[in-house]
């Protein structure tokens, strides 16, 4: 079994902010892009996350505590702007830190567990150096895990079919709860690996059960050093040296 990875569903077109940005600028960026939060980056590394809730808590204090919903925030917006606090406050003062992040090689299940455990809507995706490489949202995870099994199976069959009928013969594909079970016979071991990898990368597939058999193990074949004596075009990884 193999899990769909975060880097297969994350978005690489994302909004990122800096600690020195004003809260006013952050609020505009979130509203303009119709998102509820964004990573905060300094020196290419994620140092926090700024969300609508963070902005509200930092910007709309009241004599009874803080405002926790957008209707109250809107009602108080004119008063707050008149004081200039939206422009004076900085993202670094309001952001949540440290950020809850996820590596690109994590499975969608691990990412989903993080969003649930920490009650966040999105996770910055960081590499081994701590650099931001993408963002995965709860919506991305739901789409990946919640597609209809029938449509997932159709996509798997269509995707694997690019290998050609001669190579894959008749593959049997079944999908249940996002788990694709693939059986049947292919021509080579390398073809099997390609078929399983293509299936694993199909959106909606969260795991792959590999029951595929192959006719020839081509792992031990080596490229021919010389052309075949009877056929000068017969060179390549599937031609044995005699």
MIDOSE-1310 file (N, C-alpha, C; in nm, 2 decimals, decimal comma, always signed):
residues 242
xxxx	+0,08/-0,12/+0,00/+0,00/+0,00/+0,00/+0,09/+0,13/+0,00; +0,04/+0,23/-0,07/+0,11/+0,35/-0,08/+0,01/+0,46/-0,06; +0,05/+0,57/+0,01/-0,03/+0,68/+0,04/-0,01/+0,79/-0,06; -0,12/+0,87/-0,10/-0,10/+0,99/-0,17/-0,03/+1,09/-0,09
xxxx	+0,07/+1,16/-0,15/+0,15/+1,25/-0,07/+0,10/+1,39/-0,08; +0,14/+1,47/+0,02/+0,10/+1,61/+0,02/+0,14/+1,69/-0,10; +0,27/+1,66/-0,15/+0,32/+1,74/-0,26/+0,24/+1,71/-0,39; +0,16/+1,61/-0,39/+0,08/+1,58/-0,51/-0,05/+1,66/-0,52
xxxx	-0,09/+1,72/-0,40/-0,22/+1,79/-0,40/-0,20/+1,93/-0,35; -0,09/+1,97/-0,30/-0,06/+2,11/-0,25/-0,07/+2,21/-0,37; -0,09/+2,33/-0,33/-0,08/+2,44/-0,43/+0,05/+2,51/-0,42; +0,11/+2,54/-0,53/+0,24/+2,61/-0,53/+0,22/+2,76/-0,57
xxxx	+0,09/+2,80/-0,59/+0,05/+2,94/-0,61/-0,02/+2,98/-0,49; +0,05/+3,05/-0,40/-0,01/+3,08/-0,27/+0,03/+3,22/-0,23; -0,05/+3,27/-0,13/-0,02/+3,41/-0,07/+0,07/+3,39/+0,05; +0,18/+3,46/+0,05/+0,27/+3,46/+0,17/+0,29/+3,60/+0,22
xxxx	+0,30/+3,62/+0,34/+0,32/+3,76/+0,40/+0,45/+3,76/+0,48; +0,49/+3,88/+0,52/+0,61/+3,90/+0,59/+0,58/+3,96/+0,73; +0,66/+3,93/+0,83/+0,63/+3,98/+0,97/+0,61/+4,14/+0,97; +0,68/+4,21/+0,88/+0,68/+4,35/+0,88/+0,56/+4,41/+0,81
xxxx	+0,48/+4,33/+0,74/+0,37/+4,38/+0,67/+0,26/+4,43/+0,77; +0,19/+4,53/+0,73/+0,08/+4,58/+0,82/-0,04/+4,48/+0,82; -0,11/+4,49/+0,93/-0,23/+4,41/+0,94/-0,33/+4,45/+0,83; -0,33/+4,58/+0,80/-0,42/+4,63/+0,69/-0,39/+4,56/+0,56
xxxx	-0,26/+4,55/+0,53/-0,21/+4,49/+0,41/-0,25/+4,34/+0,41; -0,23/+4,27/+0,52/-0,26/+4,13/+0,53/-0,41/+4,11/+0,51; -0,50/+4,19/+0,57/-0,64/+4,18/+0,56/-0,68/+4,19/+0,41; -0,62/+4,29/+0,34/-0,65/+4,31/+0,20/-0,61/+4,19/+0,12
xxxx	-0,49/+4,13/+0,15/-0,45/+4,02/+0,07/-0,54/+3,90/+0,09; -0,58/+3,87/+0,21/-0,67/+3,76/+0,24/-0,80/+3,78/+0,17; -0,86/+3,90/+0,19/-0,99/+3,93/+0,13/-0,98/+3,92/-0,02; -0,88/+3,97/-0,08/-0,87/+3,98/-0,23/-0,86/+3,84/-0,29
xxxx	-0,79/+3,75/-0,22/-0,77/+3,61/-0,27/-0,87/+3,51/-0,21; -0,97/+3,56/-0,13/-1,07/+3,47/-0,08/-1,02/+3,36/+0,00; -0,92/+3,39/+0,09/-0,87/+3,28/+0,17/-0,88/+3,33/+0,32; -0,87/+3,24/+0,41/-0,89/+3,28/+0,55/-0,75/+3,28/+0,63
xxxx	-0,64/+3,25/+0,56/-0,51/+3,26/+0,63/-0,40/+3,24/+0,53; -0,28/+3,27/+0,58/-0,16/+3,26/+0,49/-0,04/+3,24/+0,58; +0,07/+3,18/+0,52/+0,19/+3,16/+0,59/+0,27/+3,29/+0,60; +0,35/+3,31/+0,71/+0,43/+3,43/+0,72/+0,58/+3,38/+0,71
xxxx	+0,65/+3,45/+0,61/+0,78/+3,40/+0,58/+0,89/+3,51/+0,60; +1,00/+3,46/+0,66/+1,11/+3,55/+0,67/+1,24/+3,47/+0,64; +1,32/+3,53/+0,55/+1,44/+3,46/+0,50/+1,41/+3,33/+0,44; +1,30/+3,32/+0,37/+1,26/+3,20/+0,30/+1,20/+3,09/+0,39
xxxx	+1,20/+3,12/+0,52/+1,15/+3,02/+0,61/+1,02/+3,06/+0,68; +0,93/+2,96/+0,71/+0,80/+2,99/+0,77/+0,82/+3,02/+0,92; +0,78/+3,14/+0,96/+0,79/+3,18/+1,10/+0,65/+3,18/+1,17; +0,55/+3,17/+1,10/+0,41/+3,18/+1,16/+0,31/+3,17/+1,05
xxxx	+0,18/+3,18/+1,10/+0,06/+3,19/+1,01/-0,03/+3,30/+1,06; -0,08/+3,38/+0,97/-0,17/+3,48/+1,00/-0,31/+3,44/+0,95; -0,41/+3,45/+1,03/-0,55/+3,41/+0,99/-0,64/+3,52/+1,01; -0,76/+3,51/+0,96/-0,87/+3,61/+0,99/-0,89/+3,62/+1,14
xxxx	-0,89/+3,51/+1,21/-0,91/+3,51/+1,35/-0,80/+3,59/+1,42; -0,68/+3,57/+1,38/-0,56/+3,65/+1,44/-0,58/+3,80/+1,42; -0,63/+3,83/+1,30/-0,64/+3,97/+1,26/-0,76/+4,03/+1,35; -0,86/+3,96/+1,37/-0,98/+4,01/+1,45/-0,93/+4,03/+1,59
xxxx	-0,86/+3,93/+1,64/-0,82/+3,94/+1,78/-0,73/+4,05/+1,81; -0,64/+4,08/+1,71/-0,54/+4,19/+1,73/-0,60/+4,33/+1,70; -0,71/+4,33/+1,62/-0,75/+4,46/+1,57/-0,88/+4,52/+1,64; -0,96/+4,43/+1,69/-1,09/+4,47/+1,74/-1,12/+4,44/+1,89
xxxx	-1,04/+4,50/+1,98/-1,06/+4,49/+2,12/-1,19/+4,56/+2,16; -1,26/+4,51/+2,26/-1,38/+4,58/+2,31/-1,37/+4,58/+2,46; -1,45/+4,65/+2,52/-1,45/+4,66/+2,67/-1,49/+4,53/+2,73; -1,55/+4,44/+2,66/-1,60/+4,31/+2,71/-1,50/+4,20/+2,67
xxxx	-1,39/+4,23/+2,61/-1,30/+4,13/+2,56/-1,26/+4,15/+2,42; -1,27/+4,05/+2,34/-1,24/+4,06/+2,20/-1,36/+4,02/+2,11; -1,36/+4,07/+1,99/-1,46/+4,03/+1,90/-1,43/+3,90/+1,83; -1,52/+3,81/+1,82/-1,48/+3,68/+1,77/-1,56/+3,64/+1,64
xxxx	-1,64/+3,73/+1,59/-1,71/+3,70/+1,46/-1,70/+3,82/+1,37; -1,72/+3,80/+1,24/-1,69/+3,90/+1,14/-1,80/+4,01/+1,14; -1,93/+3,97/+1,18/-2,03/+4,07/+1,19/-2,00/+4,18/+1,29; -1,95/+4,14/+1,40/-1,91/+4,24/+1,50/-1,79/+4,32/+1,45
xxxx	-1,70/+4,25/+1,38/-1,58/+4,32/+1,33/-1,62/+4,43/+1,23; -1,71/+4,39/+1,14/-1,75/+4,49/+1,04/-1,82/+4,61/+1,11; -1,90/+4,58/+1,21/-1,97/+4,69/+1,28/-1,87/+4,79/+1,35; -1,75/+4,74/+1,38/-1,65/+4,83/+1,45/-1,54/+4,87/+1,36
xxxx	-1,55/+4,84/+1,23/-1,44/+4,87/+1,14/-1,41/+5,02/+1,13; -1,52/+5,10/+1,11/-1,49/+5,24/+1,09/-1,42/+5,31/+1,21; -1,46/+5,26/+1,33/-1,39/+5,32/+1,45/-1,25/+5,28/+1,46; -1,22/+5,15/+1,42/-1,08/+5,11/+1,43/-0,99/+5,17/+1,33
xxxx	-1,05/+5,19/+1,20/-0,97/+5,25/+1,10/-0,94/+5,40/+1,13; -1,03/+5,46/+1,20/-1,01/+5,60/+1,24/-0,89/+5,62/+1,33; -0,86/+5,52/+1,41/-0,75/+5,52/+1,50/-0,62/+5,48/+1,43; -0,63/+5,43/+1,31/-0,51/+5,39/+1,24/-0,45/+5,26/+1,28
xxxx	-0,51/+5,18/+1,36/-0,45/+5,06/+1,42/-0,43/+4,96/+1,31; -0,51/+4,95/+1,20/-0,49/+4,86/+1,10/-0,36/+4,88/+1,03; -0,32/+5,01/+1,02/-0,19/+5,04/+0,95/-0,07/+5,03/+1,04; -0,09/+5,05/+1,17/+0,02/+5,05/+1,26/+0,06/+4,91/+1,31
xxxx	-0,04/+4,82/+1,33/-0,01/+4,69/+1,37/+0,06/+4,61/+1,26; +0,15/+4,52/+1,30/+0,23/+4,44/+1,21/+0,19/+4,29/+1,22; +0,20/+4,22/+1,11/+0,17/+4,08/+1,10/+0,25/+4,00/+1,21; +0,37/+4,04/+1,23/+0,45/+3,97/+1,33/+0,40/+3,98/+1,47
xxxx	+0,32/+4,08/+1,50/+0,26/+4,10/+1,63/+0,13/+4,02/+1,65; +0,07/+3,98/+1,54/-0,06/+3,91/+1,54/-0,06/+3,77/+1,50; +0,04/+3,73/+1,43/+0,05/+3,59/+1,38/+0,05/+3,49/+1,48; +0,01/+3,36/+1,45/+0,03/+3,25/+1,54/+0,16/+3,19/+1,51
xxxx	+0,24/+3,16/+1,61/+0,38/+3,11/+1,60/+0,41/+3,02/+1,71; +0,48/+2,91/+1,69/+0,53/+2,86/+1,56/+0,42/+2,81/+1,47; +0,45/+2,80/+1,34/+0,35/+2,75/+1,25/+0,34/+2,60/+1,25; +0,22/+2,55/+1,23/+0,21/+2,40/+1,22/+0,23/+2,37/+1,07
xxxx	+0,34/+2,30/+1,04/+0,38/+2,27/+0,91/+0,38/+2,12/+0,88; +0,39/+2,09/+0,75/+0,39/+1,95/+0,71/+0,50/+1,93/+0,60; +0,57/+1,82/+0,60/+0,67/+1,80/+0,49/+0,60/+1,75/+0,36; +0,66/+1,77/+0,25/+0,59/+1,74/+0,12/+0,57/+1,59/+0,10
xxxx	+0,65/+1,50/+0,17/+0,64/+1,36/+0,16/+0,54/+1,30/+0,25; +0,48/+1,38/+0,34/+0,38/+1,32/+0,43/+0,25/+1,28/+0,35; +0,18/+1,18/+0,40/+0,06/+1,14/+0,34/-0,06/+1,23/+0,37; -0,16/+1,22/+0,28/-0,28/+1,31/+0,31/-0,34/+1,28/+0,44
xxxx	-0,33/+1,15/+0,48/-0,39/+1,12/+0,61/-0,31/+1,18/+0,73; -0,18/+1,19/+0,72/-0,10/+1,26/+0,82/-0,13/+1,41/+0,82; -0,15/+1,47/+0,70/-0,18/+1,61/+0,70/-0,32/+1,63/+0,76; -0,42/+1,55/+0,72/-0,55/+1,56/+0,78/-0,55/+1,55/+0,93
xxxx	-0,47/+1,46/+0,98/-0,46/+1,45/+1,13/-0,41/+1,57/+1,19; -0,31/+1,64/+1,13/-0,26/+1,76/+1,18/-0,36/+1,88/+1,18; -0,44/+1,89/+1,07/-0,54/+1,99/+1,07/-0,64/+1,97/+1,18; -0,68/+1,85/+1,20/-0,78/+1,82/+1,30/-0,72/+1,84/+1,45
xxxx	-0,60/+1,79/+1,47/-0,54/+1,80/+1,60/-0,52/+1,95/+1,64; -0,48/+2,03/+1,55/-0,45/+2,17/+1,58/-0,56/+2,27/+1,54; -0,66/+2,21/+1,48/-0,78/+2,29/+1,45/-0,74/+2,41/+1,35; -0,67/+2,38/+1,25/-0,63/+2,48/+1,15/-0,68/+2,44/+1,01
xxxx	-0,70/+2,54/+0,92/-0,76/+2,51/+0,79/-0,66/+2,49/+0,68; -0,53/+2,52/+0,71/-0,43/+2,50/+0,60/-0,30/+2,48/+0,67; -0,21/+2,41/+0,60/-0,08/+2,38/+0,65/+0,03/+2,43/+0,55; +0,13/+2,51/+0,59/+0,24/+2,54/+0,50/+0,32/+2,41/+0,48
xxxx	+0,36/+2,39/+0,36/+0,44/+2,27/+0,33/+0,59/+2,31/+0,32; +0,68/+2,26/+0,40/+0,82/+2,30/+0,41/+0,91/+2,18/+0,38; +1,02/+2,21/+0,31/+1,12/+2,11/+0,28/+1,21/+2,09/+0,40; +1,32/+2,00/+0,37/+1,41/+1,97/+0,48/+1,49/+2,09/+0,53
xxxx	+1,49/+2,20/+0,45/+1,56/+2,32/+0,50/+1,47/+2,42/+0,57; +1,34/+2,38/+0,57/+1,25/+2,47/+0,64/+1,19/+2,57/+0,54; +1,22/+2,56/+0,41/+1,17/+2,66/+0,31/+1,03/+2,62/+0,27; +0,95/+2,73/+0,25/+0,81/+2,71/+0,20/+0,81/+2,67/+0,06
xxxx	+0,75/+2,55/+0,03/+0,73/+2,50/-0,11/+0,59/+2,49/-0,15; +0,49/+2,51/-0,06/+0,35/+2,50/-0,10/+0,26/+2,51/+0,02; +0,14/+2,51/-0,01/+0,03/+2,52/+0,10/-0,07/+2,41/+0,07; -0,11/+2,34/+0,17/-0,22/+2,24/+0,15/-0,33/+2,28/+0,24
xxxx	-0,45/+2,29/+0,19/-0,57/+2,33/+0,27/-0,65/+2,21/+0,31; -0,74/+2,23/+0,40/-0,83/+2,12/+0,44/-0,92/+2,09/+0,32; -0,96/+2,19/+0,24/-1,04/+2,16/+0,12/-0,96/+2,07/+0,02; -0,83/+2,09/+0,01/-0,75/+2,01/-0,08/-0,76/+1,86/-0,03
xxxx	-0,74/+1,85/+0,10/-0,74/+1,71/+0,16/-0,88/+1,64/+0,14; -0,98/+1,72/+0,16/-1,12/+1,66/+0,14/-1,14/+1,62/+0,00; -1,10/+1,70/-0,10/-1,12/+1,67/-0,24/-1,04/+1,54/-0,27; -0,92/+1,53/-0,22/-0,83/+1,41/-0,25/-0,89/+1,29/-0,19
xxxx	-0,95/+1,30/-0,07/-1,00/+1,18/+0,00/-1,14/+1,15/-0,03; -1,22/+1,24/-0,08/-1,36/+1,23/-0,09/-1,42/+1,21/-0,22; -1,34/+1,18/-0,33/-1,40/+1,16/-0,46/-1,48/+1,03/-0,47; -1,57/+1,03/-0,56/-1,65/+0,91/-0,58/-1,56/+0,80/-0,64
xxxx	-1,58/+0,68/-0,58/-1,50/+0,57/-0,62/-1,51/+0,53/-0,76; -1,63/+0,55/-0,82/-1,65/+0,51/-0,96/-1,56/+0,61/-1,05; -1,57/+0,74/-1,02/-1,49/+0,83/-1,10/-1,34/+0,81/-1,08; -1,30/+0,78/-0,96/-1,16/+0,75/-0,94/-1,11/+0,63/-1,02
xxxx	-1,20/+0,52/-1,02/-1,16/+0,41/-1,10/-1,15/+0,44/-1,25; -1,24/+0,52/-1,30/-1,24/+0,56/-1,44/-1,11/+0,63/-1,47; -1,07/+0,72/-1,38/-0,95/+0,80/-1,41/-0,82/+0,71/-1,40; -0,82/+0,61/-1,31/-0,71/+0,52/-1,30/-0,69/+0,44/-1,42
xxxx	-0,80/+0,39/-1,47/-0,80/+0,30/-1,60/-0,75/+0,39/-1,71; -0,80/+0,51/-1,72/-0,77/+0,60/-1,83/-0,62/+0,64/-1,82; -0,57/+0,67/-1,70/-0,43/+0,71/-1,69/-0,34/+0,60/-1,72; -0,36/+0,48/-1,67/-0,27/+0,36/-1,69/-0,27/+0,32/-1,83
xxxx	-0,38/+0,35/-1,90/-0,40/+0,30/-2,04/-0,29/+0,36/-2,14; -0,23/+0,47/-2,09/-0,13/+0,54/-2,18/-0,01/+0,45/-2,20; +0,01/+0,34/-2,12/+0,12/+0,25/-2,14/+0,10/+0,16/-2,26; -0,03/+0,15/-2,31/-0,06/+0,07/-2,43/-0,11/-0,07/-2,40
xxxx	-0,20/-0,11/-2,48/-0,26/-0,25/-2,46/-0,15/-0,36/-2,47; -0,05/-0,34/-2,56/+0,05/-0,44/-2,57/+0,13/-0,46/-2,44; +0,15/-0,36/-2,37/+0,23/-0,36/-2,25/+0,15/-0,41/-2,12; +0,03/-0,36/-2,11/-0,05/-0,38/-1,99/-0,15/-0,49/-2,00
xxxx	-0,18/-0,53/-2,12/-0,28/-0,64/-2,14/-0,41/-0,60/-2,08; -0,46/-0,69/-1,99/-0,58/-0,66/-1,92/-0,55/-0,64/-1,77; -0,56/-0,52/-1,72/-0,55/-0,49/-1,58/-0,68/-0,48/-1,52; -0,69/-0,54/-1,40/-0,82/-0,53/-1,32/-0,81/-0,43/-1,21
xxxx	-0,89/-0,33/-1,22/-0,89/-0,22/-1,12/-1,02/-0,21/-1,04; -1,00/-0,21/-0,91/-1,12/-0,19/-0,82/-1,08/-0,08/-0,73; -1,18/+0,00/-0,69/-1,16/+0,11/-0,60/-1,27/+0,11/-0,50; -1,23/+0,11/-0,37/-1,32/+0,12/-0,26/-1,27/+0,21/-0,15
xxxx	-1,34/+0,32/-0,12/-1,30/+0,41/-0,02/-1,17/+0,48/-0,05; -1,14/+0,50/-0,18/-1,02/+0,56/-0,23/-0,90/+0,47/-0,24; -0,92/+0,34/-0,20/-0,81/+0,24/-0,21/-0,82/+0,17/-0,34; -0,72/+0,18/-0,43/-0,73/+0,11/-0,56/-0,65/-0,02/-0,55
xxxx	-0,72/-0,13/-0,58/-0,66/-0,26/-0,59/-0,64/-0,29/-0,74; -0,52/-0,32/-0,78/-0,49/-0,34/-0,92/-0,43/-0,48/-0,94; -0,48/-0,56/-1,02/-0,44/-0,69/-1,06/-0,43/-0,71/-1,20; -0,39/-0,83/-1,25/-0,38/-0,86/-1,39/-0,23/-0,89/-1,43
xxxx	-0,21/-0,89/-1,56/-0,08/-0,93/-1,61/-0,02/-0,82/-1,70; +0,11/-0,79/-1,69/+0,17/-0,69/-1,78/+0,30/-0,76/-1,83; +0,36/-0,70/-1,93/+0,47/-0,76/-2,00/+0,60/-0,76/-1,92; +0,63/-0,66/-1,85/+0,75/-0,65/-1,78/+0,74/-0,59/-1,64
xxxx	+0,84/-0,62/-1,56/+0,84/-0,57/-1,42/+0,85/-0,41/-1,42; +0,92/-0,35/-1,52/+0,93/-0,21/-1,52/+0,79/-0,15/-1,56; +0,72/-0,22/-1,64/+0,58/-0,17/-1,68/+0,49/-0,18/-1,56; +0,51/-0,28/-1,48/+0,43/-0,29/-1,35/+0,46/-0,17/-1,26
xxxx	+0,58/-0,13/-1,25/+0,62/-0,02/-1,16/+0,55/+0,11/-1,21; +0,56/+0,13/-1,34/+0,50/+0,25/-1,40/+0,35/+0,25/-1,38; +0,28/+0,14/-1,40/+0,14/+0,13/-1,38/+0,10/+0,16/-1,24; +0,17/+0,11/-1,14/+0,14/+0,13/-1,00/+0,16/+0,28/-0,97
xxxx	+0,27/+0,34/-1,02/+0,30/+0,48/-0,99/+0,20/+0,57/-1,05; +0,15/+0,54/-1,18/+0,05/+0,62/-1,24/-0,08/+0,61/-1,16; -0,11/+0,49/-1,11/-0,24/+0,48/-1,03/-0,23/+0,56/-0,90; -0,11/+0,55/-0,84/-0,09/+0,62/-0,71/-0,11/+0,77/-0,72
xxxx	-0,07/+0,82/-0,84/-0,07/+0,96/-0,86/-0,20/+1,02/-0,91; -0,30/+0,93/-0,93/-0,43/+0,97/-0,98/-0,50/+1,04/-0,87; -0,55/+1,16/-0,89/-0,63/+1,23/-0,78/-0,74/+1,15/-0,72; -0,74/+1,14/-0,59/-0,85/+1,07/-0,52/-0,80/+0,93/-0,47
xxxx	-0,69/+0,88/-0,53/-0,64/+0,75/-0,48/-0,55/+0,78/-0,36; -0,59/+0,72/-0,25/-0,51/+0,74/-0,12/-0,42/+0,63/-0,09; -0,45/+0,51/-0,15/-0,36/+0,39/-0,13/-0,37/+0,30/-0,25; -0,27/+0,22/-0,28/-0,27/+0,13/-0,39/-0,23/-0,01/-0,34
xxxx	-0,31/-0,11/-0,37/-0,28/-0,25/-0,34/-0,23/-0,31/-0,47; -0,11/-0,36/-0,47/-0,05/-0,41/-0,59/-0,06/-0,56/-0,60; -0,14/-0,61/-0,69/-0,15/-0,75/-0,72/-0,12/-0,78/-0,86; -0,04/-0,70/-0,92/+0,00/-0,71/-1,06/+0,11/-0,81/-1,08
xxxx	+0,09/-0,90/-1,18/+0,20/-1,00/-1,22/+0,26/-0,95/-1,35; +0,39/-1,00/-1,37/+0,46/-0,96/-1,49/+0,52/-1,08/-1,56; +0,54/-1,08/-1,69/+0,59/-1,19/-1,77/+0,74/-1,20/-1,77; +0,81/-1,08/-1,77/+0,95/-1,08/-1,78/+1,01/-0,98/-1,67
xxxx	+1,11/-1,03/-1,60/+1,19/-0,94/-1,51/+1,30/-0,87/-1,59; +1,28/-0,75/-1,62/+1,38/-0,68/-1,70/+1,48/-0,60/-1,61; +1,48/-0,62/-1,48/+1,57/-0,55/-1,39/+1,72/-0,59/-1,42; +1,74/-0,72/-1,46/+1,87/-0,77/-1,48/+1,93/-0,75/-1,62
xxxx	+1,84/-0,70/-1,71/+1,89/-0,67/-1,85/+1,98/-0,55/-1,85; +2,08/-0,55/-1,93/+2,18/-0,44/-1,94/+2,18/-0,39/-2,08; +2,21/-0,27/-2,11/+2,22/-0,22/-2,25/+2,33/-0,29/-2,33; +2,30/-0,32/-2,45/+2,40/-0,39/-2,54/+2,51/-0,30/-2,57
xxxx	+2,63/-0,35/-2,56/+2,75/-0,28/-2,59/+2,77/-0,26/-2,74; +2,72/-0,36/-2,82/+2,73/-0,35/-2,96/+2,60/-0,39/-3,02; +2,58/-0,35/-3,14/+2,46/-0,38/-3,21/+2,45/-0,53/-3,24; +2,32/-0,57/-3,25/+2,30/-0,72/-3,27/+2,36/-0,75/-3,41
xxxx	+2,43/-0,86/-3,43/+2,49/-0,89/-3,56/+2,40/-0,90/-3,67; +2,28/-0,95/-3,64/+2,18/-0,97/-3,75/+2,08/-0,85/-3,77; +2,09/-0,76/-3,68/+2,00/-0,64/-3,68/+2,07/-0,52/-3,62; +2,13/-0,43/-3,70/+2,20/-0,32/-3,65/+2,12/-0,22/-3,57
xxxx	+1,98/-0,23/-3,58/+1,90/-0,14/-3,50/+1,86/-0,20/-3,37; +1,90/-0,33/-3,35/+1,85/-0,39/-3,22/+1,95/-0,36/-3,11; +1,94/-0,24/-3,05/+2,02/-0,20/-2,94/+1,92/-0,15/-2,83; +1,97/-0,14/-2,71/+1,89/-0,08/-2,61/+1,88/-0,17/-2,49
xxxx	+1,81/-0,13/-2,38/+1,81/-0,20/-2,25/+1,75/-0,34/-2,26; +1,67/-0,38/-2,36/+1,61/-0,51/-2,37/+1,68/-0,61/-2,46; +1,80/-0,57/-2,51/+1,88/-0,66/-2,59/+2,00/-0,71/-2,51; +2,01/-0,84/-2,51/+2,12/-0,90/-2,43/+2,24/-0,91/-2,52
xx	+2,36/-0,90/-2,46/+2,49/-0,92/-2,54/+2,51/-1,07/-2,55; +2,55/-1,11/-2,67/+2,57/-1,25/-2,69/+2,72/-1,28/-2,71
